[in-house]
Amino acid sequence: RPLATAAAGWRGASLSDVTEQLVRQRAEHNNGEIFSLEEISLHQQDLEKLEHLDKWCRDIKILYLQNNLIPRIENVGKLKKLEYLNLALNNIERIENLEGCEDLQKLDLTANFIGELSSIVSLKKNIHLKELFLVGNPCTDFEGYRPFVVATLHRLQALDGREIRRSERTQALQNYPVVKKQVQEQEQAYLLKRSREKEEAERRSQEKWEKKKKERKEWTPGFSGQCIYSLEEGENHPDVEGGNHSRNVAIGEEDDEEEKAFWEEPVPHTPEARLEAYRFLEGKKNAKENREQNKKEKPPRTLITPEGRVLNVNAPKLPFSLNDDEENNQFILDLAVYRHLDTSLLDADVQPSYVRVMVKGKPFQLVLPAEVKPDSSTARRSQTTGHLVISLPKAKETIVATPQKSTSKEQSDVNQPQANLKRSAPTEKLEVDPSKYSFPDVTNIVQEKGRIGQGPLRLQRPKAAGTQYTPEVFEDDPEVPPLI
C-alpha cells in the first residue's frame, strides 16, 4: 500500500496488530484462556489488519471489532461458530470472505465505505444470517438500495434495524431486474469516483511527505541561534535558556497553526482521509511525548559539595526538631513523617557529623552541632503520630555545670543544718544565783533604744547559739523562781 507507507513515513505513526498478548488481555473474563474463548471485544485498538483469530479462537461466537482501521474483511472464514460480527466504524469497502462463517446470524457494517453493493451476493451462502446493518455506507445512497438487498438475500429478516415484511420482499423480487441494473450503473460511477479520490489522496500524501522531508533538512537539531561551546555553559547561560524558551514557544505556535490548517482543509470522506486524520493525531501525540522526554531532567540534588561540605537538605519538606538532651548526653531528632507512611519507605543513615533520612526517595539531611556515635544511635516510629525519632548519643562527654541557686535559698540551706544541730543538741538548763539577782536597769533600756534609733521597736536578729547576754549590773532576787 504505497499510500499507507507514505502517510506512515511523514507522520511517523504506527498502527497496531492483533497480538496474542492483546487477545489474552481481553480474555480476562475467561481467565486468560484463548483456545476456549467464545466472546472477545477488540474495539478501539487501532487495528489495521484482522489476523490470527481464526487460529487462536476457533470457538469464538461473538466478535467486536468496531472503531478500528481495518480496510478488509479477512481471516475469519474458519470461525465456524461465529454468530455475531461487529465491524462498524472501519475502512471496509467490500463485503467478502464470510462464506465460511456458517452460523453467522448478525453482521454490523455501520459507518464503513462500502460502495460495491453487489458484493452482498457473497452473503447468500450464510443461510442463518438474519440481521444486516449497512447504515452510513455510500451504497445506502444508491437508488433502489433497500429493494436490491431484500431481493438478493432471501433469508434476511431485518435490514438496518427495520423488519423486512413479506409484501416488501415480494415487491422487491418483482422489480429486481430493473433495480439491479440501476444499482450496477451507480456502482460503476462510484468506483470511478473512488479511483480518482485514491489518486488525489496519493498525490496529497506525497506532497506532504516531500514538504516534511525538506523541513527536516533545513532544520538542524539542537541549533537555537547561538553558539554553545559546552553543555554546562549552555545549560547555565541565561541567554541560551531564554532562546530555548522562545524557540519552544515558536514551535508551539507553529504546531497550533498547522493543526488549525489541517482541520480546516476540506477533504472528501474517504478511507484515506480517515487514516490521515488518525495519523495526524498520532503524530501529534508522539511529538508531545518526545518533547517531554527530551526535556532536561533535573540533576540529582547535591548533598555534599565537591569540597566535602555537608549541606542541610529537606526535599520532602517535613517539619522537624533537634533537641539537646544534656542529661543523657545526646541529641534527639524528631522528624514529622506522614502518619500512614509505610516504614519500608524510610531509610535512615547516621554519620558522625550529620544524619540523612530518605523519605520515599527524597533526602532529608541535617548537619549536627557536635559529633555523635553512629553505632549507638537508634531510630523508632511513634505509634500515635507516626513521627520518626532518632536518638544520637554524643561522641564526647560534656560536664554539666550545677545551676546557681538564689541567695535566700542558699542561706536557708546553710541555716538548716544549724537548726537541725540545735534540735539534736541536749537541753541546757539555766541556773541563776538568787543572791545576785536584781531588777534590770531601766535607764540602760532607754539608752539602748536611743542608740538604735527613733521610731517603732524593731526585732533584732537572735544571738548566735552558745552566747549569753549578761548585763553590767546584775542583782539576783531570791524571790524570783529559777528559770527551769
C-alpha positions as CSV (number, residue, x, y, z in Angstrom):
1,R,0.0,0.0,0.0
2,P,2.1,3.0,-1.2
3,L,-0.4,5.5,0.2
4,A,-0.3,4.0,3.7
5,T,3.5,3.7,3.5
6,A,3.9,7.4,2.6
7,A,1.5,8.5,5.2
8,A,3.3,6.5,7.9
9,G,6.6,7.9,6.8
10,W,5.7,11.6,7.0
11,R,3.7,11.2,10.2
12,G,5.9,8.7,11.9
13,A,3.0,6.8,13.5
14,S,2.4,3.1,13.6
15,L,-0.8,1.1,13.8
16,S,-1.4,-1.9,16.0
17,D,-1.8,-5.6,15.1
18,V,-3.7,-8.4,16.7
19,T,-1.2,-9.9,19.1
20,E,-1.5,-12.8,21.5
21,Q,-0.8,-10.5,24.4
22,L,-3.7,-8.3,23.4
23,V,-6.1,-11.2,23.0
24,R,-5.1,-12.7,26.4
25,Q,-5.6,-9.3,28.0
26,R,-9.0,-9.0,26.5
27,A,-9.8,-12.6,27.7
28,E,-9.7,-11.8,31.4
29,H,-13.3,-13.0,31.8
30,N,-12.1,-16.4,30.6
31,N,-9.1,-16.5,32.9
32,G,-6.8,-15.5,30.0
33,E,-7.5,-18.7,28.1
34,I,-8.0,-18.0,24.4
35,F,-8.5,-21.5,22.9
36,S,-11.9,-21.8,24.6
37,L,-12.9,-18.2,24.2
38,E,-16.4,-17.5,23.0
39,E,-16.6,-13.7,23.1
40,I,-14.0,-11.0,22.8
41,S,-14.0,-7.3,22.3
42,L,-11.2,-5.7,20.3
43,H,-12.8,-2.3,19.7
44,Q,-10.8,1.0,19.6
45,Q,-7.4,-0.8,19.3
46,D,-6.3,1.0,16.1
47,L,-6.1,-2.4,14.3
48,E,-5.2,-2.2,10.7
49,K,-5.4,-5.9,9.9
50,L,-7.6,-8.7,11.0
51,E,-5.5,-11.9,11.6
52,H,-4.6,-14.8,13.9
53,L,-8.1,-15.1,15.4
54,D,-9.1,-17.9,13.1
55,K,-6.2,-19.9,14.6
56,W,-6.3,-19.0,18.2
57,C,-10.0,-18.7,18.9
58,R,-11.8,-21.4,16.9
59,D,-14.8,-21.4,19.2
60,I,-15.5,-17.7,19.1
61,K,-19.2,-16.8,18.8
62,I,-19.2,-13.0,19.4
63,L,-16.5,-10.8,17.9
64,Y,-16.4,-7.0,18.5
65,L,-14.1,-5.1,16.1
66,Q,-15.7,-1.7,15.8
67,N,-13.9,1.6,15.7
68,N,-10.6,0.4,14.2
69,L,-8.9,1.0,10.9
70,I,-9.5,-2.4,9.3
71,P,-9.7,-2.0,5.4
72,R,-10.7,-5.5,4.5
73,I,-12.6,-8.5,5.9
74,E,-10.2,-11.4,6.1
75,N,-9.0,-14.3,8.2
76,V,-12.4,-15.1,9.7
77,G,-13.6,-17.8,7.3
78,K,-12.6,-20.6,9.6
79,L,-14.7,-19.3,12.5
80,K,-17.5,-21.8,12.1
81,K,-19.3,-21.0,15.3
82,L,-19.2,-17.2,14.8
83,E,-22.8,-15.8,15.3
84,Y,-22.3,-12.0,15.6
85,L,-19.6,-9.9,13.9
86,N,-19.3,-6.2,14.6
87,L,-17.1,-4.3,12.1
88,A,-18.7,-0.9,12.4
89,L,-16.6,2.3,12.0
90,N,-13.8,0.8,9.9
91,N,-12.4,1.4,6.4
92,I,-14.1,-1.6,4.7
93,E,-15.1,-1.1,1.1
94,R,-16.3,-4.5,0.1
95,I,-18.2,-7.5,1.7
96,E,-16.1,-10.6,1.3
97,N,-14.5,-13.7,2.9
98,L,-17.5,-14.5,5.1
99,E,-18.7,-17.7,3.3
100,G,-17.1,-20.0,5.9
101,C,-18.9,-18.4,8.9
102,E,-21.7,-21.0,8.7
103,D,-23.5,-19.9,11.9
104,L,-23.4,-16.1,11.2
105,Q,-26.7,-14.6,12.3
106,K,-25.9,-10.8,12.7
107,L,-23.4,-8.6,10.7
108,D,-22.9,-5.0,11.6
109,L,-21.0,-2.9,9.0
110,T,-22.3,0.5,10.1
111,A,-20.3,3.6,9.0
112,N,-17.8,2.0,6.7
113,F,-17.0,2.8,3.0
114,I,-18.9,0.0,1.2
115,G,-19.7,1.2,-2.3
116,E,-19.7,-2.2,-4.1
117,L,-23.3,-3.1,-3.2
118,S,-23.2,-6.1,-5.5
119,S,-20.6,-7.7,-3.1
120,I,-23.5,-8.6,-0.8
121,V,-24.1,-11.5,-3.1
122,S,-21.4,-13.4,-1.2
123,L,-23.7,-13.4,1.9
124,K,-26.1,-15.8,0.1
125,K,-24.1,-18.7,1.5
126,N,-24.7,-17.5,5.1
127,I,-28.1,-19.2,5.3
128,H,-28.5,-18.3,9.0
129,L,-28.0,-14.5,8.5
130,K,-31.0,-12.7,9.9
131,E,-29.8,-9.1,10.6
132,L,-27.6,-6.8,8.5
133,F,-26.6,-3.2,9.2
134,L,-25.2,-1.0,6.4
135,V,-26.2,2.4,7.7
136,G,-23.6,5.1,6.9
137,N,-22.1,3.5,3.9
138,P,-22.0,5.1,0.4
139,C,-24.1,2.3,-1.0
140,T,-27.1,3.3,1.1
141,D,-27.4,6.4,-1.1
142,F,-28.0,4.4,-4.2
143,E,-31.4,4.4,-5.7
144,G,-33.0,1.0,-5.1
145,Y,-30.6,0.1,-2.3
146,R,-33.1,-1.5,0.0
147,P,-35.1,-3.4,-2.6
148,F,-31.9,-4.8,-4.1
149,V,-30.6,-6.1,-0.7
150,V,-34.0,-7.5,0.2
151,A,-34.3,-9.3,-3.1
152,T,-30.7,-10.6,-3.0
153,L,-30.8,-12.1,0.5
154,H,-33.9,-14.1,0.7
155,R,-33.5,-15.2,4.3
156,L,-32.7,-11.8,5.7
157,Q,-35.2,-10.7,8.4
158,A,-34.1,-7.2,9.2
159,L,-32.1,-4.5,7.3
160,D,-30.6,-1.5,9.1
161,G,-32.8,-2.3,12.1
162,R,-36.1,-2.4,10.1
163,E,-38.0,-5.6,9.8
164,I,-38.5,-6.9,6.2
165,R,-42.1,-7.8,5.6
166,R,-43.4,-10.3,3.2
167,S,-45.0,-7.7,1.0
168,E,-41.8,-5.8,0.8
169,R,-39.9,-8.8,-0.3
170,T,-42.5,-9.8,-2.9
171,Q,-42.3,-6.3,-4.4
172,A,-38.5,-6.3,-4.4
173,L,-38.4,-9.6,-6.2
174,Q,-40.8,-8.3,-8.8
175,N,-38.7,-5.2,-9.5
176,Y,-35.3,-6.9,-9.1
177,P,-34.1,-6.8,-12.7
178,V,-34.7,-3.1,-13.0
179,V,-33.3,-2.3,-9.6
180,K,-30.3,-4.5,-10.3
181,K,-29.5,-2.5,-13.4
182,Q,-29.8,0.8,-11.6
183,V,-27.6,-0.3,-8.8
184,Q,-24.9,-1.6,-11.2
185,E,-24.8,1.8,-13.0
186,Q,-24.5,3.7,-9.8
187,E,-21.9,1.4,-8.5
188,Q,-19.7,1.8,-11.6
189,A,-19.9,5.6,-11.3
190,Y,-19.0,5.3,-7.6
191,L,-15.9,3.1,-8.4
192,L,-14.7,5.7,-11.0
193,K,-15.1,8.4,-8.4
194,R,-13.2,6.3,-5.8
195,S,-10.3,5.7,-8.2
196,R,-9.9,9.5,-8.7
197,E,-10.1,10.0,-4.9
198,K,-7.3,7.5,-4.4
199,E,-5.1,9.2,-6.9
200,E,-5.8,12.6,-5.3
201,A,-5.1,11.2,-1.9
202,E,-1.8,9.7,-3.1
203,R,-0.7,13.0,-4.6
204,R,-1.5,15.0,-1.5
205,S,0.2,12.5,0.7
206,Q,3.3,12.5,-1.4
207,E,3.4,16.4,-1.4
208,K,3.2,16.5,2.4
209,W,5.9,13.8,2.7
210,E,8.2,15.9,0.5
211,K,7.4,19.0,2.4
212,K,8.2,17.4,5.7
213,K,11.4,15.9,4.3
214,K,12.5,19.3,3.1
215,E,11.8,20.9,6.5
216,R,13.9,18.3,8.3
217,K,16.9,19.1,6.0
218,E,16.6,22.8,6.7
219,W,16.4,22.5,10.4
220,T,19.4,21.2,12.4
221,P,18.5,19.6,15.7
222,G,20.0,21.4,18.7
223,F,20.5,24.7,16.9
224,S,18.9,27.6,18.8
225,G,20.6,30.6,17.0
226,Q,23.5,30.8,19.5
227,C,26.9,29.2,19.7
228,I,27.3,26.9,22.7
229,Y,30.8,25.7,23.5
230,S,29.9,23.3,26.2
231,L,26.9,21.6,27.6
232,E,27.4,23.0,31.1
233,E,27.8,26.5,29.7
234,G,24.7,26.1,27.5
235,E,22.7,24.8,30.5
236,N,23.7,27.6,32.8
237,H,23.7,30.5,30.4
238,P,20.6,32.7,30.8
239,D,20.5,33.8,27.2
240,V,20.5,30.3,26.0
241,E,17.7,29.4,28.3
242,G,15.7,32.3,27.1
243,G,16.5,31.3,23.5
244,N,15.3,27.8,24.1
245,H,12.2,29.1,25.8
246,S,11.4,31.4,22.9
247,R,12.0,28.6,20.4
248,N,9.7,26.3,22.3
249,V,7.0,29.0,22.2
250,A,7.6,29.4,18.4
251,I,7.3,25.6,18.0
252,G,4.0,25.6,19.9
253,E,2.6,28.4,17.8
254,E,3.7,26.7,14.6
255,D,2.0,23.5,15.8
256,D,-1.2,25.3,16.5
257,E,-1.2,26.9,13.1
258,E,-0.5,23.5,11.4
259,E,-3.3,21.9,13.4
260,K,-5.7,24.6,12.5
261,A,-4.8,24.4,8.8
262,F,-5.2,20.6,8.9
263,W,-8.7,20.6,10.3
264,E,-9.9,23.5,8.2
265,E,-8.7,21.9,4.9
266,P,-11.7,20.5,3.0
267,V,-11.2,16.8,2.2
268,P,-13.6,14.1,0.9
269,H,-15.0,11.5,3.3
270,T,-12.8,8.6,2.3
271,P,-10.8,5.8,4.0
272,E,-7.6,7.7,3.1
273,A,-8.9,10.9,4.8
274,R,-9.8,9.0,7.9
275,L,-6.5,7.3,8.0
276,E,-4.7,10.6,7.5
277,A,-6.6,12.2,10.4
278,Y,-5.7,9.3,12.6
279,R,-2.0,9.5,11.7
280,F,-2.1,13.3,12.3
281,L,-3.4,12.8,15.8
282,E,-1.0,10.0,16.4
283,G,1.9,12.2,15.2
284,K,0.9,15.0,17.5
285,K,0.8,12.6,20.4
286,N,4.2,11.1,19.6
287,A,5.7,14.6,19.1
288,K,4.4,15.7,22.5
289,E,5.8,12.6,24.2
290,N,9.2,13.2,22.5
291,R,9.3,16.8,23.7
292,E,8.6,15.7,27.2
293,Q,11.2,13.0,27.1
294,N,13.8,15.4,25.7
295,K,13.2,18.0,28.4
296,K,16.3,18.5,30.6
297,E,15.9,16.2,33.6
298,K,16.5,17.7,37.0
299,P,20.0,16.9,38.2
300,P,20.3,14.9,41.4
301,R,20.2,17.1,44.5
302,T,23.6,17.9,45.9
303,L,24.0,16.6,49.4
304,I,27.8,17.0,49.8
305,T,29.7,19.6,47.9
306,P,32.9,18.7,46.0
307,E,34.8,20.4,48.8
308,G,33.3,17.9,51.3
309,R,30.9,20.3,53.0
310,V,27.7,18.7,54.1
311,L,24.5,20.6,53.2
312,N,21.2,20.8,55.0
313,V,18.5,19.5,52.7
314,N,14.8,19.0,53.3
315,A,13.5,17.7,50.0
316,P,10.3,16.1,51.4
317,K,9.5,19.4,53.2
318,L,8.8,17.8,56.6
319,P,8.7,19.6,59.9
320,F,11.4,18.6,62.3
321,S,13.1,19.5,65.6
322,L,16.5,18.8,67.0
323,N,16.8,18.9,70.8
324,D,19.9,18.6,73.0
325,D,19.3,16.2,75.9
326,E,22.1,17.2,78.2
327,E,21.1,14.8,81.0
328,N,21.5,11.8,78.7
329,N,24.3,13.5,76.7
330,Q,22.6,13.0,73.3
331,F,20.7,14.8,70.5
332,I,17.1,13.8,69.7
333,L,15.8,14.4,66.1
334,D,12.1,14.3,65.7
335,L,11.1,14.1,62.0
336,A,7.3,14.6,61.4
337,V,6.9,11.9,58.7
338,Y,3.4,11.1,57.4
339,R,1.5,9.0,59.9
340,H,0.3,6.4,57.4
341,L,3.6,6.2,55.5
342,D,5.0,2.7,55.4
343,T,8.2,2.3,57.3
344,S,9.8,0.4,54.4
345,L,9.8,3.7,52.6
346,L,12.1,5.3,55.2
347,D,15.9,4.8,55.2
348,A,18.0,6.4,58.0
349,D,21.7,6.9,57.8
350,V,23.6,8.4,60.7
351,Q,27.2,9.7,60.3
352,P,29.4,11.3,62.9
353,S,28.7,14.8,61.7
354,Y,25.2,14.6,60.0
355,V,22.1,12.4,59.7
356,R,20.3,11.6,56.5
357,V,16.8,10.1,56.1
358,M,15.4,9.1,52.7
359,V,11.6,9.6,52.7
360,K,10.1,7.9,49.6
361,G,13.4,8.5,47.8
362,K,13.6,12.2,48.8
363,P,16.6,13.1,51.0
364,F,16.3,14.8,54.4
365,Q,19.8,15.8,55.6
366,L,20.8,17.7,58.8
367,V,24.2,18.7,59.9
368,L,24.7,18.1,63.6
369,P,26.2,20.7,66.0
370,A,28.6,18.0,67.5
371,E,29.9,14.6,66.6
372,V,27.8,11.6,67.6
373,K,28.2,7.8,67.8
374,P,26.5,6.2,64.7
375,D,26.8,2.7,66.2
376,S,24.9,3.7,69.3
377,S,22.2,5.7,67.6
378,T,18.6,4.3,67.5
379,A,15.6,5.2,65.4
380,R,11.9,4.4,66.2
381,R,8.5,5.4,64.9
382,S,5.8,6.9,67.1
383,Q,2.7,4.7,67.2
384,T,0.4,7.7,67.7
385,T,1.8,10.4,65.5
386,G,4.0,8.3,63.1
387,H,7.0,10.6,63.7
388,L,10.5,9.2,63.3
389,V,12.5,9.8,66.4
390,I,16.3,9.3,66.2
391,S,18.5,9.3,69.3
392,L,22.0,10.4,68.6
393,P,24.5,9.9,71.6
394,K,27.3,12.4,71.6
395,A,30.8,11.2,70.9
396,K,32.3,13.4,73.7
397,E,31.2,13.6,77.3
398,T,30.2,17.0,78.4
399,I,30.5,18.4,82.0
400,V,27.2,19.9,83.1
401,A,27.5,22.9,85.3
402,T,25.4,23.0,88.5
403,P,22.8,25.8,88.2
404,Q,23.3,28.6,90.8
405,K,20.6,28.9,93.4
406,S,19.2,32.1,94.9
407,T,20.9,33.7,98.0
408,S,17.9,33.4,100.1
409,K,17.5,29.7,99.4
410,E,21.2,29.2,99.9
411,Q,21.1,31.0,103.3
412,S,18.1,28.9,104.3
413,D,20.0,25.8,103.3
414,V,23.0,26.9,105.4
415,N,20.9,27.6,108.4
416,Q,19.1,24.3,108.0
417,P,21.9,22.1,109.4
418,Q,22.3,24.6,112.3
419,A,18.6,24.3,113.1
420,N,18.9,20.6,113.0
421,L,22.0,20.8,115.2
422,K,20.0,22.9,117.7
423,R,17.3,20.3,117.7
424,S,19.7,17.5,118.2
425,A,21.8,19.2,121.0
426,P,20.9,18.3,124.6
427,T,18.8,20.8,126.6
428,E,20.8,23.1,128.8
429,K,19.3,24.4,132.0
430,L,20.0,28.0,133.1
431,E,20.9,28.2,136.8
432,V,20.5,31.6,138.4
433,D,22.1,32.5,141.8
434,P,19.3,34.1,143.9
435,S,21.8,36.1,145.9
436,K,23.0,38.0,142.9
437,Y,19.6,38.6,141.2
438,S,18.2,42.1,140.9
439,F,15.8,44.0,138.6
440,P,17.3,45.2,135.3
441,D,18.3,48.9,135.0
442,V,15.5,50.8,133.1
443,T,17.9,53.6,132.1
444,N,20.0,51.1,130.2
445,I,17.0,50.1,128.2
446,V,16.1,53.6,127.3
447,Q,19.7,54.4,126.3
448,E,19.7,51.3,124.0
449,K,16.6,52.5,122.3
450,G,18.1,55.9,121.7
451,R,21.2,54.3,120.3
452,I,19.2,52.1,117.8
453,G,17.2,55.0,116.5
454,Q,13.8,56.7,116.7
455,G,10.6,55.1,115.6
456,P,8.9,51.8,116.4
457,L,10.7,49.0,118.0
458,R,12.4,46.6,115.6
459,L,13.0,43.0,116.1
460,Q,16.7,42.2,116.2
461,R,18.3,39.0,114.9
462,P,18.7,36.4,117.6
463,K,22.2,36.0,119.1
464,A,24.2,33.0,117.9
465,A,23.8,29.8,119.9
466,G,26.1,29.5,122.9
467,T,26.3,33.2,123.8
468,Q,24.6,34.6,126.9
469,Y,23.7,38.2,127.5
470,T,24.8,39.5,130.9
471,P,24.0,43.0,131.9
472,E,26.7,45.1,133.5
473,V,24.8,45.4,136.8
474,F,23.0,42.3,137.8
475,E,21.5,41.5,141.2
476,D,19.8,38.3,141.9
477,D,16.4,38.4,143.6
478,P,15.8,35.4,145.8
479,E,12.0,35.8,145.5
480,V,12.2,35.2,141.7
481,P,12.0,31.4,141.0
482,P,14.7,29.9,138.7
483,L,14.1,29.6,135.0
484,I,13.7,25.9,134.5
